[in-house]
Amino acid sequence: SFSSSASLNAVKTVTVVGGGLMGSGIAQVAAQAGQNVTIIDINSELLEKAQKSIQINLTRVGKKLYKGDEAKIASFVKESAERIRVSTKLEDGADVDLIVEAIVEKLDVKQELFNKLDVLSPPRTIFATNTSCISVNAIGAGIQRKDRYGGLHFFNPVPVMKLLEVIKCDSTSEETYQTMMEWGKSVGKTCITCKDTPGFVVNRLLGPYSAEAIRMLERGDATKEDIDIGMKLGAGLPMGPFELADYTGLDTNRLAQQALYSMTKNEVFAPIELLEKMVAEGKYGIKSGEGDASAEDIDIAMKL
Ligand code: NAI
């Protein structure tokens, strides 16, 4: 409808639980958009780290937005950073319009968190999980407000990647769904919608592609360099499959494939010997100082 319901429901206060890689990015884009943000993490050192990395990333964004205007850059960074507060106490983040969960990828830990929040938060608060590999329905199984719950799946790095997958569970109300879509737009993302289906849209399709690239290399069909060049120049992708795997981490890649395999039983997601071996040897890609993609290549590809 064209009623004022969208503005009535506009999210003004957000809590992000988990201040790691994803949570700090989600907090940043919300603060940039003028919202008041609380980051909750059990680890106070991580909260300090998150604040530092947000400061650096805000400066990057500010430089891009206000080219050369040092005063404007400084006030953008200061004002955005001032909208973010951090705490190790869940209670400090419970009374808000929206809570986005980005903690460790473990079902029981996520369930426990939402069950606690369900008691602490007022009825209006919408809950969302940023899970990649766990069923959104399963994570929210113990909460009462199932109509005010869904998935908000961001991509790494959050301030750069333009997509947000909005996961609509069977019990997510239309109003909650609309509020989540509006909020995604307000933090600068293009939203797509999908059901609570394994891998959602992007990872479900990226998985088989990435797996087959590794199998091609394993079979000796082509070198990894040629496969990367092939997919960049022939398919118009910003990075080849091996550059992408180096960037996201081979360990993460393997976990995603494992999760998809267990959820779908589809053999395209079955373990690959080469990937198993490399992960066992601690060869994760960029994060373990390996891989072909230099930080500079990645900055260019990601248009940072
Ligand atoms: P991370 O390990 O960087 O951060 C997780 C943070 O959660 C840590 O700071 C940890 O101290 C905190 N934490 C753990 N248990 C907690 C609890 N009970 N209460 C409060 N804080 C707690 O992990 P990352 O990569 O940011 O992932 C977070 C979530 O986002 C996971 O569910 C993951 O599947 C999902 N995700 C990850 C993507 C990625 O590319 N890394 C992409 C999209 C989603």
Residues whose N, C-alpha, C, O or C-beta is under 5 A from the ligand:
A	BS01	NAI	V17 G18 G19 G20 L21 M22 G23 I40 D41 I42 N43 L46 A102 I103 V104 E105 N130 T131 S132 C133 F154 F155 N156
